[in-house]
């Protein structure tokens, strides 16, 4: 896998915290951040909002608003997944 460089800003306290945690676990700061991102992205992908919208990336603004309105009106019972079906365009 090709690696790319990304820059981002953190406050000094967060940098110190990262360095401290990384050194205790004998890891690089990059390793700590990468692992945290993997876990966080996995958690986000389990969210009902993500799961309901992941396949509608090409929706228009109006379609997106309609989908979001429907999602926001769902109850916890509505969000329980009972079956999964994947539709593909032919």
N, C-alpha and C positions, 0 to 999 in steps of 0.2 A: 504494500500500500504506500502510495506517495504521501509524504508529509509536507505540509505547508506551514508557514509562519503566520501567526496572528498576534497583533498587539492589542492590549487593553489596559485600562488604568484601574488601579486599586488604591485605597487609602493606605497609609503607612501601617496602621494597626492590623489591617487584613493581611498585608504582606508579611509582617512579623509573625502573625498567627500561622500562615501557610508555611513559612520557613521552619517554625517550631515543630509543627505537626510532621512535616516531611522529614526533618532530621530524626525525630523520635522513631519513625517507622522506616528509616533508612531509604527514603524515596526522594525523587526529585520533585520540585514544585510542579513541573509539568505532569508527572505521574499522578500527583494528588488531584490536580485540576481535571485531568482526563478521566480519572475514575469517578470523580464527583459528577462530571458532566454525563458520563455513561449512565449512572444511576438516576440522575435527574431527568434525562431525556426518556429513559425507560418508564419512569413514573408518569411523565407527561403523556406518553403514548397510551397509557392505560386510562386516562381521563375520558369520560364519555364525550365531552366536547370534541376532543381530537378524533376519537373513533367515529363520530358521526360526520365529521367534516373532511377527513383525510382524503376521501375519494371525490371531492367536489372542487378541486383546485381551479378548474376552468369556469366556475360559475360566474355569472354577471353580478354586478352590484346588487341588483334587485333580488336575484336568486339567493345571494349570500344573506341579505337582510331577512328574507323569508325563512331561510333555514335557521338563522340565529334566533328569530322570534319563536319558531317552533321549539327549538332546543331550550330556550329560556322558560318556556311554559311547561316543560316536562317535570313531573314529580319524581321522587326517588323510585317509586314503583315502576314508573314508565321507563326509567333508565336501566332496570334489570334486564340483562340480555338473555333472552330465552332461546333464540336461534340466530344463526349468522348465515347470510346469503350474500354472495358477491356477484354483481352483475357487470358484464363487460359489453361495450358497444361492439357491434358487428360491422 
